[in-house]
Amino acid sequence: MPDTLPAITTQQLWRGAALLAVIAAAGLPVLSRAVPPALFPRLRRTVPAAAFILWAVIWFGVVAIYWQPVYSYFFPASIRWFLPLLMGTGFGLAYGVLFRLVERLPGHPTLLFVLLAGLLGPLTHAFAVYRGIVEKPPLLRGASPVAAILVSYPEFTIYACLAVLLAAAFLRLRSALSPRA
């Protein structure tokens, strides 16, 4: 991807946040039916594994496509191709911790998990803003720090939905493939 891309504007970030919020809101009822409360506890091991796979794939795409215009400003080149494994591991561990937390809370565990996992977005993006993500890379220079942080909540909520759905699919596949007693 060339370094001469037009900068992402604050308005584009707000539009993206609105679109992602609509997608997340539409996905939550689907997720709650696909992963009812009774199924959620059975996903204890598969959610972190699914998160590892999902986030490793996301970060492989990030370092393949957005390395030069964005992430080369924040990470040393020597870890570029290790980032997918590092991020997959980090998010897999974070999802495991959130899973255990949600098991102790009242309410629909699947929805609570996704809504809490969405908070990882603003946390990571706030750190990125602190490190200069809206100042250093020309692609993001001048974008609103608030928009850069808030766009991440619905984005990470969608990623959490995908991880839970992937975990449920793993569980169902394992059940279908295991021999019946």
BALUM-248048 format. One record per residue (C-alpha): residue in one letter; y, z, x. Coordinates in Angstrom, 2 decimals, padded with zeros to 5 digits. Each point is the difference from the previous one (the first is absolute). Example, Ala and Ser with C-alpha at 12.3 -4.5 7.8 and 13.67 -1.06 7.14 Angstrom:
BEGIN
{marmi = A&yy = -004.50&zz = 007.80&xx = 012.30}
{marmi = S&yy = 003.44&zz = -000.66&xx = 001.37}
end
This chain:
BEGIN
{marmi = M&yy = 000.00&zz = 000.00&xx = 000.00}
{marmi = P&yy = 003.30&zz = -001.03&xx = 001.60}
{marmi = D&yy = 002.73&zz = 002.49&xx = 000.82}
{marmi = T&yy = 002.51&zz = -002.16&xx = -001.87}
{marmi = L&yy = -001.02&zz = 001.08&xx = -003.48}
{marmi = P&yy = 002.89&zz = 000.93&xx = -002.29}
{marmi = A&yy = 000.55&zz = 003.73&xx = -000.24}
{marmi = I&yy = -001.49&zz = 001.90&xx = -002.92}
{marmi = T&yy = 002.81&zz = 001.27&xx = -002.18}
{marmi = T&yy = 000.39&zz = 003.25&xx = -001.87}
{marmi = Q&yy = -000.06&zz = -001.95&xx = -003.26}
{marmi = Q&yy = -003.37&zz = -001.51&xx = 000.96}
{marmi = L&yy = -001.37&zz = 003.45&xx = 000.75}
{marmi = W&yy = 001.14&zz = 001.31&xx = -003.40}
{marmi = R&yy = -001.51&zz = -003.01&xx = -001.77}
{marmi = G&yy = -003.20&zz = 000.51&xx = 001.95}
{marmi = A&yy = -000.06&zz = 003.68&xx = -000.97}
{marmi = A&yy = 000.43&zz = -000.89&xx = -003.67}
{marmi = L&yy = -002.76&zz = -002.63&xx = 000.12}
{marmi = L&yy = -002.36&zz = 002.35&xx = 001.84}
{marmi = A&yy = 000.76&zz = 002.78&xx = -002.51}
{marmi = V&yy = -000.95&zz = -002.30&xx = -002.89}
{marmi = I&yy = -003.24&zz = -000.98&xx = 001.76}
{marmi = A&yy = -000.82&zz = 003.64&xx = 000.76}
{marmi = A&yy = 000.76&zz = 001.07&xx = -003.58}
{marmi = A&yy = -002.25&zz = -002.76&xx = -001.33}
{marmi = G&yy = -002.76&zz = 000.93&xx = 002.42}
{marmi = L&yy = -000.14&zz = 003.71&xx = -000.76}
{marmi = P&yy = -001.56&zz = -000.32&xx = -003.50}
{marmi = V&yy = -002.55&zz = -002.47&xx = 001.39}
{marmi = L&yy = -000.82&zz = 002.40&xx = 002.82}
{marmi = S&yy = -000.32&zz = 002.99&xx = -002.34}
{marmi = R&yy = -002.59&zz = -001.90&xx = -002.07}
{marmi = A&yy = -001.85&zz = -001.36&xx = 003.04}
{marmi = V&yy = -000.14&zz = 003.40&xx = 001.70}
{marmi = P&yy = -000.19&zz = 002.70&xx = -002.68}
{marmi = P&yy = 000.27&zz = 003.69&xx = 000.95}
{marmi = A&yy = -003.79&zz = 000.43&xx = 000.00}
{marmi = L&yy = -000.41&zz = -002.70&xx = 002.66}
{marmi = F&yy = 002.78&zz = 001.17&xx = 002.30}
{marmi = P&yy = -001.89&zz = 002.87&xx = 001.73}
{marmi = R&yy = -002.77&zz = -002.42&xx = 000.99}
{marmi = L&yy = 002.55&zz = -001.98&xx = 002.05}
{marmi = R&yy = 000.61&zz = 002.83&xx = 002.51}
{marmi = R&yy = -001.45&zz = -001.97&xx = 002.94}
{marmi = T&yy = 000.70&zz = -003.52&xx = -001.15}
{marmi = V&yy = 003.76&zz = 000.37&xx = -000.60}
{marmi = P&yy = 000.76&zz = 000.77&xx = 003.68}
{marmi = A&yy = -002.36&zz = -002.81&xx = 001.09}
{marmi = A&yy = 001.64&zz = -002.44&xx = -002.41}
{marmi = A&yy = 003.44&zz = 001.14&xx = 001.19}
{marmi = F&yy = -001.02&zz = -000.63&xx = 003.60}
{marmi = I&yy = -001.12&zz = -003.55&xx = -000.84}
{marmi = L&yy = 003.02&zz = -000.76&xx = -002.19}
{marmi = W&yy = 002.58&zz = 001.31&xx = 002.47}
{marmi = A&yy = -001.70&zz = -001.62&xx = 002.99}
{marmi = V&yy = 000.16&zz = -003.35&xx = -001.81}
{marmi = I&yy = 003.64&zz = 000.57&xx = -001.01}
{marmi = W&yy = 000.97&zz = 000.87&xx = 003.56}
{marmi = F&yy = -001.95&zz = -002.91&xx = 001.44}
{marmi = G&yy = 002.18&zz = -002.22&xx = -002.19}
{marmi = V&yy = 003.12&zz = 001.93&xx = 001.02}
{marmi = V&yy = -000.61&zz = -000.40&xx = 003.72}
{marmi = A&yy = -001.07&zz = -003.62&xx = -000.40}
{marmi = I&yy = 002.96&zz = -001.09&xx = -002.15}
{marmi = Y&yy = 002.85&zz = 002.47&xx = 000.46}
{marmi = W&yy = -000.47&zz = 001.12&xx = 003.60}
{marmi = Q&yy = 002.79&zz = -002.02&xx = 001.53}
{marmi = P&yy = 002.64&zz = 000.27&xx = -002.73}
{marmi = V&yy = -000.51&zz = 003.73&xx = -000.76}
{marmi = Y&yy = -002.68&zz = 002.14&xx = 001.61}
{marmi = S&yy = 000.52&zz = -001.05&xx = 003.63}
{marmi = Y&yy = 003.22&zz = 002.05&xx = -000.24}
{marmi = F&yy = -001.97&zz = 003.22&xx = -000.66}
{marmi = F&yy = -003.37&zz = -000.15&xx = 001.67}
{marmi = P&yy = -000.95&zz = -000.80&xx = 003.58}
{marmi = A&yy = -001.64&zz = -003.40&xx = 000.35}
{marmi = S&yy = -003.04&zz = 001.64&xx = 001.60}
{marmi = I&yy = -001.08&zz = 001.58&xx = -003.32}
{marmi = R&yy = 000.70&zz = -002.97&xx = -002.24}
{marmi = W&yy = -003.64&zz = -000.83&xx = -000.73}
{marmi = F&yy = -001.04&zz = 003.67&xx = -000.13}
{marmi = L&yy = 002.51&zz = 000.75&xx = -002.78}
{marmi = P&yy = -002.36&zz = -001.15&xx = -002.80}
{marmi = L&yy = -002.63&zz = 002.51&xx = 001.17}
{marmi = L&yy = 002.57&zz = 002.75&xx = 000.53}
{marmi = M&yy = 001.66&zz = -000.53&xx = -003.38}
{marmi = G&yy = -003.35&zz = -000.37&xx = -001.76}
{marmi = T&yy = -001.15&zz = 003.26&xx = 001.52}
{marmi = G&yy = 003.26&zz = 001.81&xx = -000.76}
{marmi = F&yy = 000.13&zz = -001.09&xx = -003.62}
{marmi = G&yy = -003.73&zz = 000.62&xx = -000.44}
{marmi = L&yy = 000.51&zz = 003.59&xx = 001.17}
{marmi = A&yy = 003.13&zz = 000.42&xx = -002.15}
{marmi = Y&yy = -001.85&zz = -001.29&xx = -003.07}
{marmi = G&yy = -002.85&zz = 002.43&xx = 000.73}
{marmi = V&yy = 002.45&zz = 002.92&xx = 000.08}
{marmi = L&yy = 001.71&zz = -001.19&xx = -003.20}
{marmi = F&yy = -003.38&zz = -000.40&xx = -001.68}
{marmi = R&yy = -000.88&zz = 003.64&xx = 000.71}
{marmi = L&yy = 003.41&zz = 001.14&xx = -001.21}
{marmi = V&yy = -000.32&zz = -001.94&xx = -003.26}
{marmi = E&yy = -003.43&zz = 001.51&xx = -000.67}
{marmi = R&yy = 001.75&zz = 003.36&xx = -000.30}
{marmi = L&yy = 002.74&zz = -001.15&xx = -002.39}
{marmi = P&yy = -000.15&zz = -000.25&xx = -003.78}
{marmi = G&yy = 000.38&zz = -003.38&xx = -001.69}
{marmi = H&yy = -001.45&zz = -003.47&xx = 000.43}
{marmi = P&yy = -001.14&zz = 000.05&xx = 003.65}
{marmi = T&yy = 000.07&zz = -003.76&xx = 000.51}
{marmi = L&yy = 003.58&zz = -000.33&xx = -001.19}
{marmi = L&yy = 001.12&zz = 003.11&xx = 001.87}
{marmi = F&yy = -001.56&zz = -001.35&xx = 003.18}
{marmi = V&yy = 001.75&zz = -003.35&xx = -000.26}
{marmi = L&yy = 003.36&zz = 001.54&xx = -000.86}
{marmi = L&yy = -000.23&zz = 002.44&xx = 002.90}
{marmi = A&yy = -001.22&zz = -002.67&xx = 002.42}
{marmi = G&yy = 003.05&zz = -002.04&xx = -000.95}
{marmi = L&yy = 002.12&zz = 002.72&xx = 001.65}
{marmi = L&yy = -001.39&zz = -001.06&xx = 003.37}
{marmi = G&yy = 002.20&zz = -003.09&xx = -000.33}
{marmi = P&yy = 003.38&zz = 001.75&xx = -000.08}
{marmi = L&yy = -001.18&zz = 002.37&xx = 002.74}
{marmi = T&yy = -001.00&zz = -002.80&xx = 002.36}
{marmi = H&yy = 002.98&zz = -002.16&xx = -000.90}
{marmi = A&yy = 002.44&zz = 002.90&xx = 000.46}
{marmi = F&yy = -001.43&zz = 000.41&xx = 003.50}
{marmi = A&yy = 000.40&zz = -003.75&xx = 000.59}
{marmi = V&yy = 003.63&zz = 000.15&xx = -001.20}
{marmi = Y&yy = 000.58&zz = 002.95&xx = 002.32}
{marmi = R&yy = -001.44&zz = -002.11&xx = 002.84}
{marmi = G&yy = 002.38&zz = -002.87&xx = -000.85}
{marmi = I&yy = -001.98&zz = -002.43&xx = -002.18}
{marmi = V&yy = 003.17&zz = -001.09&xx = -001.82}
{marmi = E&yy = 002.01&zz = -000.25&xx = 003.22}
{marmi = K&yy = -002.20&zz = -001.41&xx = 002.78}
{marmi = P&yy = -001.92&zz = -003.00&xx = -001.36}
{marmi = P&yy = 002.27&zz = -002.88&xx = -001.04}
{marmi = L&yy = -002.28&zz = -000.59&xx = -003.02}
{marmi = L&yy = 000.97&zz = 003.37&xx = -001.51}
{marmi = R&yy = 003.37&zz = 000.63&xx = 001.61}
{marmi = G&yy = 002.52&zz = 001.18&xx = -002.54}
{marmi = A&yy = -002.42&zz = 000.72&xx = -002.84}
{marmi = S&yy = 000.56&zz = 003.24&xx = -001.87}
{marmi = P&yy = -002.03&zz = 002.89&xx = 001.47}
{marmi = V&yy = -000.44&zz = 001.44&xx = -003.51}
{marmi = A&yy = -001.40&zz = -003.29&xx = -001.32}
{marmi = A&yy = -002.25&zz = -000.32&xx = 003.06}
{marmi = I&yy = -001.42&zz = 003.45&xx = -000.73}
{marmi = L&yy = -000.28&zz = -000.23&xx = -003.79}
{marmi = V&yy = -001.67&zz = -003.43&xx = -000.09}
{marmi = S&yy = -002.96&zz = 001.66&xx = 001.70}
{marmi = Y&yy = -000.95&zz = 002.39&xx = -002.83}
{marmi = P&yy = -001.27&zz = -002.63&xx = -002.45}
{marmi = E&yy = -001.36&zz = -002.03&xx = 002.94}
{marmi = F&yy = -002.10&zz = 002.92&xx = 001.27}
{marmi = T&yy = -001.02&zz = 000.88&xx = -003.56}
{marmi = I&yy = -001.47&zz = -003.49&xx = -000.32}
{marmi = Y&yy = -001.82&zz = 000.42&xx = 003.34}
{marmi = A&yy = -001.44&zz = 003.32&xx = -001.23}
{marmi = C&yy = -001.16&zz = -001.70&xx = -003.24}
{marmi = L&yy = -001.73&zz = -002.66&xx = 002.08}
{marmi = A&yy = -001.66&zz = 002.58&xx = 002.23}
{marmi = V&yy = -001.35&zz = 001.94&xx = -002.99}
{marmi = L&yy = -001.23&zz = -003.18&xx = -001.68}
{marmi = L&yy = -001.65&zz = -001.10&xx = 003.26}
{marmi = A&yy = -001.62&zz = 003.43&xx = 000.34}
{marmi = A&yy = -001.32&zz = -000.19&xx = -003.57}
{marmi = A&yy = -001.34&zz = -003.51&xx = 000.68}
{marmi = F&yy = -001.79&zz = 001.29&xx = 003.14}
{marmi = L&yy = -001.55&zz = 002.80&xx = -002.04}
{marmi = R&yy = -001.13&zz = -002.33&xx = -002.76}
{marmi = L&yy = -001.41&zz = -002.48&xx = 002.52}
{marmi = R&yy = -001.90&zz = 002.77&xx = 001.79}
{marmi = S&yy = -001.41&zz = 001.19&xx = -003.33}
{marmi = A&yy = -001.04&zz = -003.53&xx = -000.94}
{marmi = L&yy = -001.70&zz = -000.59&xx = 003.33}
{marmi = S&yy = -001.78&zz = 003.36&xx = 000.30}
{marmi = P&yy = -003.62&zz = 000.07&xx = -001.13}
{marmi = R&yy = -000.68&zz = 001.73&xx = -003.29}
{marmi = A&yy = -002.29&zz = 003.02&xx = 000.07}
end
